[in-house]
Amino acid sequence: MARRQEQEPARAQVTEVARNVLRMELPIHMPGLGHVNCYAITDSRGAAVVDPGLPGPGTWRVLQERLAQIGLKPRDVHTVIISHSHPDHFGCAARFAQESGARVVAYHNFQFGPYTAPPTPEVSVDDLAEHHVHAHGEPQADEPPVSESVAAALAEAHEILRRAQALGRTPWGGERPTPPFWMRMRWRVMRWVGKSFVPVISAPVEHGDVLELGGREWFVVHTPGHTSDHFCLHDPAEGVLIAGDHVLPTITPHISGIASSPDPLASFFYSLDRVGEIAHVSQVLPAHGHPFDDLPGRTQAIKRHHHDRLERVKSLSREFGRFASVQEFSQRLFQPRSWGAMAESETYAHLEHLRIAGSAERRQDGSGMLLYQAG
């Protein structure tokens, strides 16, 4: 099976992908991914960088090497922009702030903590399975409007999520997905020695804000779904969209059922629609994989993937002929090698989306486990 673009290892060369925008590929070691794209937007003062990779001395060394290719040093970086609160996108932001006094830009609700830390990896379970096979052989609003009945369902889902988080469990009764042990220990040690890699956000932004970068205006486009704080940057003058993880060229981002939004899949669909409607985008710059040009086509392809999954959930429910657990749905949706917390989280996101839309029912058994019937 051919390797997906996003799985390709980082290349050393720096390439100009738009006027005054340079792509610097940084190595990462996360399942399903081989690199993260850090974009340098240059101007007379130096550069702004977008998504400066994972934390640690290895990434920092590579960043220095990449910047040197374009005649810059870390002290020349005046702005760091973080597309969303996953470590492979903000890892060296705090180091830049320390070295150069760079302002750190992120969405105003940026949060990295016990309930927002990604379980790693960032990509969908389907794409992880394909990686395993290969390796081993302009928007008007942040969220869609909702009816009163949907608002009530959202409030109920939010309360279940809040109670589950307080108990350290998933809302459906399973174990919470967590980062790997080695990563948790590394973060803990860094906190102990006072070198936390989580940056202080000195310049929070909101949807519709304008950033002056590279001698032109870039508009902040809030795109919740993958995370609640994800945003893209749109340059209408040049027809460029820096897309982060929102729209990737050949894989889909993980949509977790454990999120601040009770229906992250609805948020993702809405964000995909709004981004797909942006006119005259000729260059999409993703956080993983190569630049591409068909933004509407790719957003629709990603939506079709999820709609197919929703239809499969309904079909499985009819086969069950009864209320079934998230784990039961998950183990029919995914191959055994993919079973576990990640698959259950994606399954829960799809089941809750159907329930909130009125296409599924939910009940709780005596142990507190959630059961669903869809279709």
Buried (B, 14 or more C-beta within 10 A) or exposed (E): EEBBBBBBEBEEEBEEBBBBBBBBBBBBEBBBBBBBBBBBBBBEEBBBBBBBBBBBEBBBEBBEEBBEEBEBEBEBBBBBBBBBBBBBBBBBBBBBBEBBEBBBBBBBBBBBEEBBBBBBBBBBBBBBBBBBEBEEEEBEEBBBEBEEEBEEBBEBBBEBBEEBBEEEBBBBBBEBBBBEEEBEEBBEEBEEEEEBBBBEBBBBBEBBBEBEBBEBEBBBBBBBBBBBBBBBBBBBEBBBBBBBBBBBBBBBBBBBBBBBBBBBBBBBBBBBBBBBBBEEBEBBBBBBBBBBEEBBEBBBBBBEBBEEBBEBBBEBBEEBEEBBBBBBBBBBBBEEEBBBBBBBBBBBBBBBBBBBBEBBBBEEEEEBBBBBBBB
